[in-house]
Amino acid sequence: MFNGERINSTENRSVLHIALRAPLDSIINNDGKNVVPDVWQVLNKIRDFSESVRSGAWIGATGKVLKDVIAIGIGGSFLGPLFVHTALQTDPEAIEFAQGRQLRFLANVDPIDVARNIAGLNPETTLVVVVSKTFTTAETMLNARTLREWITASLGPQAVAKHMVAVSTNLTLVEKFGIDPNNAFAFWDWVGGRYSVCSAVGVLPLSLQYGFSVVEKFLKGASSIDQHFYSAPFARNLPVLLGLLSVWNVSFLGFPARAILPYSQALEKFAPHIQQVSMESNGKGVSIDGVPLPYETGEIDFGEPGTNGQHSFYQLIHQGRVIPCDFIGVVKSQQPVYLKGEMVSNHDELMSNFFAQPDALAYGKTAEQLLKENVPRPLIPHKTFSGNRPSLSLLLPSLNAYNIGQLLAIYEHRIAVEGFVWGINSFDQWGVELGKSLATQVRKQLHVSRKKGKPVEAFNFSTTTMLTRYLQESADVPMEDCTILPKM
Ligand SMILES: O=P(O)(O)OC[C@H]1O[C@H](O)[C@H](O)[C@@H](O)[C@@H]1O
């Protein structure tokens, strides 16, 4: 990976997200060319652009400062930036830099997501960042056309130049869409979508919200783990150890899932992000050479912040299926609260749970202990905890931009380690293609049925029945040849 070899062999690409956060003087080659200067050229462009928007030097079509940003993107062009944004939102340093500004994310093609995103915003003070590696993703492009309409309907077509910018590897399509290439921020095909938060995909929206200096700390944190991963002996190498633990749990112990349980509300979007990084990377059925695997790979990742999860799905984890857990705790809260007269601070209360849960999973509770507590015999099987349920705990010193970068990189590399051991390609995602092409077929069918009254054909019985019903029941929904935007 670090040598720039084309380890993503099915797409014939290198995998160099480590270059996105490498110091300017480092050398990371792709096809014999050092890519680090290109990375920094874009980072500097983001620094200049975000500073001009934040300072008010760059203004909207009607002369107003652009204080609100909507980032349109989905999958890897959404989940990582949302995780980092959510984590920074309560960081005291980041808060200072975000005064008076808003960052929102429009991902789903559901028009309800459009409605939620534009609610309360004025196009005059809004900058739209269209984020798409390919610039062909159906959801993102329809959302981009929708918000282009939202802007032009109130400010006129010339306003697009001031109110829309893009992040992509496909600058030709950016220009075709009508966004000035000068307002496009590039990245490269050696960055996988789910590994792209350290490229302009994350750095641009986050710099607009928090300023480049905060985001640079995030990059430095990620880079510190890259260096650790590259050079630390395996026995002390965090991503290696974590990756091996996961392989052990999945392939040797046969546990198919992994719960990601941060005891920090700021990390509320961490599990959804890791869900994509992990499940899209390692959810494969064949080896890198295309041979069906004789063992399972990948985890079913899910998670919620503690303590919320404890009151939801932990019952199953304690007494039902065995689900290896990652507990993530933070020593110092971003937002400490102390109440006079309380036994512990609010953060200590949270952390009491962080320390208690792994113990409960590991050691459980025996029938003997319950008998000593005079638990009635019929209840003993119900109140017994088997123990011997694996978990691991990570304790971060604090949660600032730097540590957030570290946490991200630890998981990115851990997932790569798992893939290397399993002998799969963790960097392609062919499994998402079939659904996309069938959706294209449905889209065509909906068009000809609605416009020309053509019956549903060439689908299986179940889909034909459901589609026909959908068309019948929505025949009265207005489909005029005019534009309708949400009325919220
Ligand atoms: O950034 P884009 O090209 O719009 O792609 C967005 C997403 O599309 C697909 O769903 C891929 O499976 C994801 O890996 C990717 O992140």
The ligand as a Gaussian input file, in Angstrom:
#p B3LYP/6-31G(d) Opt

LIG

0 1
 O      -18.410000       9.726000      -4.635000
 P      -19.297000       9.023000      -5.593000
 O      -18.611000       8.696000      -6.879000
 O      -20.563000       9.815000      -5.820000
 O      -19.694000       7.653000      -4.963000
 C      -20.500000       7.524000      -3.826000
 C      -20.591000       6.079000      -3.407000
 O      -21.091000       5.349000      -4.514000
 C      -21.197000       3.944000      -4.401000
 O      -22.256000       3.607000      -3.562000
 C      -19.946000       3.295000      -3.878000
 O      -20.235000       1.986000      -3.504000
 C      -19.390000       4.035000      -2.688000
 O      -18.138000       3.520000      -2.369000
 C      -19.247000       5.497000      -3.006000
 O      -18.712000       6.155000      -1.892000

